[in-house]
Amino acid sequence: MSWAEKRPVLAGLIGAGIQGSLTPALHEREGAEQGLREIYKLIDLDRLGVTADALPEILTAAKRMGYDGLNVTYPCKQRIIPLLDGLSDDARALGAVNTVVLRDGKAVGHNTDWWGWAEAFKRGLPDAPMGRVVQLGAGGAGAAVAHAALTLGTGRLSLFDVDAARAADLAAELCGRFGAGRAVAGEDQAEAVAAADGLIHCTPTGMAKLPGLPLPAELLHPRLWVSEIVYFPLETALLKAARAIGCRTLDGGGMATFQAVEAFRLFTGIEPDAERMRRHFLSMVG
């Protein structure tokens, strides 16, 4: 019997404007299925009337109140790093933390976002060619997904971002980790997509509150697989356009689910049922 099975587990999510998060329900349901009481609270900066400047006192309070773990989202994924006692190799490489394990008075940061995308990709597009891949978006989520794509064997990743310098910086970081030429800041989007095996979308475009396509629909071609990280709605305009011309697609729900799967494992020490958590997620967004 692991330490986690002997008592309830207390966890939470720190972020701004997170009242619509499905993470508490995902964690608490899986805990119940495992015979474990997990209590998962939202620590919403907007509701508290504070900014990320309050992170030191929030983290101290969580330690004193006996929290076992915290998930971290916008705008705290980078801001929390200086407050932690240690980082996993992945969190250090990515410069972003989305999961904090609190144990023995120590706070250790992890990044489960990249693992979440990789796991969803392996299950959803298991035999997809990965010679040349185009990625739209080089922000925090983009950095995690790019790391995952190269870990899974992408030969050459072309990065595009509204901030060209951000794409160039991320490409340089990735080449430092994975080897020269593995990632480049893209220049001609139409040319890159035409030559690509796959397209990964890591910008907010397509969300319910920011509808639309992140690139012209005519750039898509049937040989392309398309991976989306937006999951509200699950069927974005990009996925709809891609499916209409015969592209293989992967929705953003997998990444959202599997990052939670890994966080549950870190918080509780118990192996979650990933497929059950995926079914629960789909029942909530459906």
Disulfide bonds with the S-S distance in Angstrom:
none
